[in-house]
Amino acid sequence: MKFHAWGALAGGVIKESIRRKDLWVIAILSLVILLFSSALGFFGVQGLQVFAKDLGLTLLSVLSTIMAALISTRLLPDELKSKTIYPLAARPISRFDLLFGKYLGAVFATWVGFLLLATTTFIGLAIFKVSFEPILLQYLVFKAFGLALLCSVGMMFSLYCTTNAAATLTMVLAFGGTILSRGLTMAYGQSAPALQAFFKALNAVLPQYGLFDLGGRAANVRWSPAPMWVAAFLFGYAVVYSGFMLALGMRKFGKQAL
Amino acid sequence: MARFALPILALLVFAFGFQSPRVEPVVSAQQNLSQLEIHESSASSSVVGQFRTNVTSWLWLHTDLYLHNGVEMRPLTEQEKKVGKGGDLASDSMKEEVRVTTIPARESDFRGVFGDVERETSAYKTMQHHSHNDPDVTLPLFRLMVLVDPHFTPGWINGAAMMALDHVPNANQVAVDFLKDGLRQNPGNVLLNLELGGMLVGKLRRFDEGISALQEGLKNVQPRDLADEEYGSAVEDGIRWLALAYRESGRPSEERQTLEAGLKWFPGDKVLSGMLDKLAK
C-alpha cells in the first residue's frame, strides 16, 4: 500500500484540474443553474418547488455525469501524449500505483466539482424556499459513490480507445444504461430462455449507474431515505465494480510499451 | 426529308404550346406572405414554436408524474397485451388506459437484488388502488405551460379543472378566470368556451353568462370535427349544459330548439332525448 504515492498522484490531478481551468467551467455551469432558477422566479409562477427541485437535481445529475466522464477519460491519454508519464514511470512506483493514484485523483476532482455544483443548486433551490431534507444528503452520498464508479469505467475505456471514444462510451453507458435496463425488464417475460440468459448476463455486466440516483425520490414529496442495507450494497457494488474496471484497465496498461 | 422531321415536330409542339391556357393563374396560390402565419414564413419562428411545443409537452407529462408523486408509469406493450398481462391502474379513475409502473414489481423483475435496490432508490410503489397527490402540486405547471404556449388548449382546460379542485373558497371562480384568460389568448376557441360555459352553469349557476359562452362555443363547431372523440364529447356536454341552462332560466322554447339541434348531431344521446321527452310532458 503506497498511500503517500497515491495521495501525491491524486493531488497532482486536482492541481492539474485547477490549472486547466476545469473548475472555472464548473463555476460557469453553476452560474447557469442560478440564472435558470432566477428566470423561473422571474415568471412569477408560485408553488414551483417540486418542479424546481426536480429540474435542479436533474441538471446536477447530468452535469456531474458529463464532468466525471470527461475528467476520467483524458487523464492517462494526456499523460501518454505529452510524455509526462515518463518522469512518473521513472519513480519507484508500480504501474498499478500510477493507475490507482490517477483514478483517485479523477474521483476527488469529480467530487470537488460535484460539491460545487450541488452547493449552487441548493442555493438556487433556496430561492424557491426548498428546504434541505435528509434525503438530499443521502442523494449526495449515493451520487458520489456512483461518480466514483463512473470514473473507473471512463478510465478503463481510455486505455482501450481514444479519449473521445472513451468519453462517448462512458456517457452512453451512464445515460443509456437505465433505458437499456428498462428495455431488458420489459422484454424478458416474452423472450426465449436462451435470450433470457443473455439478458441476465448483460444486466450483470452493465454498470448500474442509475441505481445511485435518488433524484426521483428526493424531488418529490414524502419519500423516506433508502434503508441502510441499500447504502451498504451500493458502496460494496461501487468498490467491487470499480475494482473490476481498474483490473481490466491494468490488463492493458500493464503491458503497454511506454 | 427524315432529317427535317424532328425540327418540324419540335416547331409543332412549340406552336401548340402557345395555344395552351396560361399556367400561371391556375397554379399560383391566391395568397401572399401577409396571409401566412408567422411560423409558416419565418424559419426562426418555426424553431421557436417547436421548442415551445416540446417544453409544453414535457411539462404536460410532468403533471401526471407529480400527481403520482414521481412514480413513472407506462402503457402495456402490444406483446404484454397479447399474453394478457394486467395493468396496475385498473382502479384509477383519472386514467382509463391500462398502465404499469416503469420499474417492474418484484415478482416480474428478473434482476434480483438490483431490482430490489432500484425499488428502494427510485420513486416506486405499488400502484394498485393508489391515491394521487393533491392536484395543487400541478397548478404551477399548468400556469407555466400556458405561459410558454398560450395556444395549448388542453393546458387551459385541464388546468382549470385542477384549479376547481383546489382547497380554496373561491376555487371555481379562479378556474373561471383562468379559462377567461385562455379565451383572451384564443378568441372563439370552441373547447374553451364550452368548458367555461359548463363551469358557469354547473358549478357557479350563473346561467346567463354560461349561456353566452356555450352559444359562442357551439356557434363555431365544425360538424366534420365531431368524429374526434374528445371534441365530440365536449360538444355533446356543451349542448347538455346549454339545454339545462335554458331550463333553469325558464326558456323552454330555446331548450327545445337546443335539444332538437343536439339530437341531429348526436341521435343516440339518451340524456338529450330524455330531456326532450320530459319537456314534452
Contacts between the chains, C-beta under 8 A, distances in Angstrom:
chain1	res1	chain2	res2	distance
A	43	B	144	6.9
A	43	B	147	6.2
A	45	B	140	4.9
A	45	B	143	5.1
A	45	B	144	5.2
A	45	B	147	7.0
A	46	B	140	6.4
A	47	B	136	7.1
A	47	B	137	7.7
A	47	B	139	6.4
A	47	B	140	4.3
A	48	B	140	4.5
A	48	B	141	7.8
A	48	B	144	7.2
A	50	B	66	5.8
A	50	B	137	5.8
A	51	B	62	6.9
A	51	B	66	7.6
A	51	B	140	6.5
A	51	B	141	6.1
A	51	B	144	7.6
A	54	B	62	7.4
A	142	B	121	6.9
A	181	B	111	7.5
A	182	B	102	6.3
A	184	B	110	8.0
A	185	B	104	5.1
A	185	B	108	8.0
A	185	B	109	6.0
A	185	B	110	6.8
A	185	B	111	6.7
A	185	B	115	7.7
A	186	B	77	6.4
A	186	B	80	7.8
A	188	B	110	4.9
A	189	B	80	7.5
A	189	B	83	7.4
A	189	B	85	7.6
A	189	B	108	6.6
A	190	B	79	4.6
A	190	B	80	7.3
A	190	B	83	6.5
A	196	B	110	7.1
A	199	B	110	7.0
A	200	B	110	6.3
A	203	B	110	7.8
A	203	B	111	5.8
A	203	B	114	6.9
A	208	B	114	5.7
A	208	B	117	7.9
A	210	B	118	7.4
A	211	B	114	6.8
A	211	B	117	5.3
A	211	B	118	5.7
A	211	B	121	5.7
A	212	B	121	7.4
A	213	B	121	7.1
A	213	B	122	7.9
A	214	B	121	5.4
A	214	B	122	7.9
A	216	B	70	5.0
A	216	B	72	7.7
A	216	B	122	4.9
A	216	B	123	4.0
A	217	B	70	6.9
A	217	B	121	6.9
A	217	B	122	6.6
A	217	B	123	5.1
A	219	B	70	6.4
A	220	B	66	7.1
A	220	B	69	4.9
A	220	B	70	3.6
A	220	B	123	5.5
A	221	B	69	6.4
A	221	B	133	7.0
A	221	B	137	7.6
A	222	B	69	7.1
A	223	B	69	7.5
A	223	B	70	7.4
A	223	B	123	6.3
A	226	B	120	4.7
A	226	B	121	5.3
A	227	B	120	6.4
A	230	B	117	5.5
A	230	B	120	4.6
A	230	B	121	6.4
A	233	B	113	7.0
A	233	B	117	5.8
A	234	B	117	6.9
A	234	B	121	7.8
